[in-house]
């Protein structure tokens, strides 16, 4: 079963993802799905090794208590 997931990302990152999507022939949704499948199983697909920066992020949000309201406040402060 497929379920919709909304992600909030920087505009530049979204544009880069779309360009990569066009080059790779995969949708952005498929790229995200592939990434989640990769980190879930810890099995590396040849040519998709995790960079040190991405590897350092694994588990970084475990136990996070940030809410959508926190995110909205952050954006309001950032773009004042």
NORDAGI-V584203 format. One record per residue. N is the residue number from 1. OMEGA is omega in radians with two decimals (999 if undefined). Layout:
BEGIN
n | omega
N | OMEGA
N | OMEGA
END
This chain:
BEGIN
n | omega
1 | 3.09
2 | 3.12
3 | 3.14
4 | 3.10
5 | 3.11
6 | 3.11
7 | 3.04
8 | -3.10
9 | 3.07
10 | -3.11
11 | -3.13
12 | 3.11
13 | 3.11
14 | 3.13
15 | 3.09
16 | 3.13
17 | 3.12
18 | 3.10
19 | 3.11
20 | 3.12
21 | 3.13
22 | -3.14
23 | -3.04
24 | -3.10
25 | 3.11
26 | 3.07
27 | 3.08
28 | 3.10
29 | 3.14
30 | 3.10
31 | 3.12
32 | 3.12
33 | 3.11
34 | 3.14
35 | 3.14
36 | 3.11
37 | -3.13
38 | -3.09
39 | 3.12
40 | -3.05
41 | -3.05
42 | 3.08
43 | -3.13
44 | 3.02
45 | -3.11
46 | 3.13
47 | -3.11
48 | -3.14
49 | 3.14
50 | 3.08
51 | 3.11
52 | 3.14
53 | 3.13
54 | 3.13
55 | -3.14
56 | -3.11
57 | -3.09
58 | 3.12
59 | -3.05
60 | -3.14
61 | -3.14
62 | 3.14
63 | -3.13
64 | -3.12
65 | -3.14
66 | -3.13
67 | 3.08
68 | 3.09
69 | 3.08
70 | -3.13
71 | 3.12
72 | 3.10
73 | 3.10
74 | -3.14
75 | 3.11
76 | 3.11
77 | -3.11
78 | -3.03
79 | 3.05
80 | 999
END
